[in-house]
Amino acid sequence: MFSDQAARKAGSLLGPPTEEVAIFDRVPVANYTNCSDRFLLSERSFSRQYAHIYATRLLQMRPRLVERAQEKWGSAITVRKLCELQGSEKCCVVGTLFKSMELQPSILGEIGRA
């Protein structure tokens, strides 16, 4: 229905294919203002670190997580921190995971390049 009406209009973008190449005039943009400057990163800042939030959350959640692990796997399950891991020991690990992201700002990387 719509395509039938559009096909009747020759010389527009919605016209049927023709051998003739359509040329459309550009509309001049006279009053364009670039407002993107406020989004440009001028300097890398490490003031927004979240380690304290992760540490506090882990500190508050650890007792609940240990309790849940013991409910699920029995009270004999060993619950360890990441820094306490030992090779070939079957245990439950409670800690904070870190995802390495290549483009994430790193204070250590910045210091190393300086």
C-alpha positions as CSV (number, residue, x, y, z in Angstrom):
1,M,0.0,0.0,0.0
2,F,2.6,2.6,1.1
3,S,5.1,1.2,-1.5
4,D,2.5,1.6,-4.3
5,Q,2.1,5.3,-3.4
6,A,5.8,5.8,-3.0
7,A,6.6,4.1,-6.3
8,R,4.5,6.6,-8.2
9,K,6.7,9.5,-7.1
10,A,9.5,9.7,-9.5
11,G,12.6,11.7,-8.6
12,S,12.5,10.9,-4.9
13,L,14.3,8.4,-2.7
14,L,11.2,6.3,-2.5
15,G,10.9,6.0,-6.3
16,P,11.3,2.8,-8.4
17,P,14.8,2.1,-9.7
18,T,15.8,3.9,-12.9
19,E,18.8,4.2,-15.1
20,E,19.1,7.8,-14.3
21,V,21.2,8.7,-11.3
22,A,19.4,10.9,-8.8
23,I,21.2,14.0,-7.5
24,F,20.0,15.6,-4.3
25,D,21.1,19.1,-3.2
26,R,22.8,19.4,0.2
27,V,21.1,21.5,2.8
28,P,23.7,23.9,4.1
29,V,24.1,23.9,7.9
30,A,24.7,27.5,8.8
31,N,24.3,27.5,12.6
32,Y,26.1,24.4,13.8
33,T,27.6,24.6,17.2
34,N,30.0,21.8,18.4
35,C,29.0,21.1,22.0
36,S,31.1,18.0,22.6
37,D,34.1,19.7,24.3
38,R,32.7,18.9,27.8
39,F,32.9,15.1,27.0
40,L,36.6,15.1,26.0
41,L,39.0,13.6,28.5
42,S,41.6,16.2,29.2
43,E,43.6,14.4,31.9
44,R,43.4,10.9,33.4
45,S,42.0,11.0,36.9
46,F,42.2,8.3,39.5
47,S,40.1,10.0,42.1
48,R,37.1,7.7,41.5
49,Q,38.5,4.5,43.0
50,Y,36.1,2.0,44.4
51,A,38.3,-0.4,46.4
52,H,37.0,0.9,49.7
53,I,33.4,0.0,48.6
54,Y,34.4,-3.5,47.5
55,A,36.3,-4.1,50.8
56,T,33.4,-2.9,52.9
57,R,30.9,-5.0,51.0
58,L,33.1,-8.1,51.3
59,L,33.6,-7.5,55.0
60,Q,29.9,-7.3,55.6
61,M,28.9,-10.2,53.3
62,R,31.7,-12.7,54.3
63,P,29.9,-14.1,57.4
64,R,26.6,-14.6,55.4
65,L,28.5,-16.2,52.5
66,V,30.4,-18.6,54.8
67,E,27.1,-19.5,56.4
68,R,25.5,-20.2,53.0
69,A,28.5,-22.2,51.8
70,Q,28.3,-24.4,54.9
71,E,24.5,-24.9,54.4
72,K,25.1,-25.9,50.8
73,W,28.2,-28.1,51.1
74,G,28.2,-29.0,54.9
75,S,30.0,-27.6,57.9
76,A,33.2,-29.5,57.0
77,I,33.8,-27.3,53.9
78,T,36.9,-25.2,54.3
79,V,36.3,-21.5,53.4
80,R,39.3,-19.5,52.4
81,K,40.2,-16.0,51.3
82,L,41.9,-15.5,48.0
83,C,45.3,-15.0,49.6
84,E,45.0,-18.2,51.7
85,L,44.6,-20.6,48.8
86,Q,46.7,-23.8,48.8
87,G,47.3,-26.1,45.9
88,S,45.1,-29.1,45.4
89,E,42.8,-28.3,48.3
90,K,39.1,-28.6,47.9
91,C,37.6,-25.4,49.4
92,C,35.2,-22.5,49.0
93,V,36.8,-19.2,48.1
94,V,35.2,-15.9,49.3
95,G,36.7,-12.8,47.8
96,T,36.3,-10.0,45.3
97,L,36.8,-10.9,41.6
98,F,38.7,-8.5,39.3
99,K,38.1,-8.2,35.6
100,S,41.1,-7.1,33.7
101,M,40.0,-4.5,31.1
102,E,42.7,-3.3,28.7
103,L,41.4,0.2,28.3
104,Q,40.6,0.8,32.0
105,P,42.8,3.5,33.5
106,S,45.4,2.1,35.9
107,I,47.4,4.2,38.4
108,L,50.1,1.5,38.4
109,G,50.3,1.6,34.6
110,E,50.5,5.4,34.6
111,I,53.3,5.4,37.1
112,G,55.1,2.6,35.2
113,R,55.1,4.7,32.0
114,A,56.3,7.9,33.7
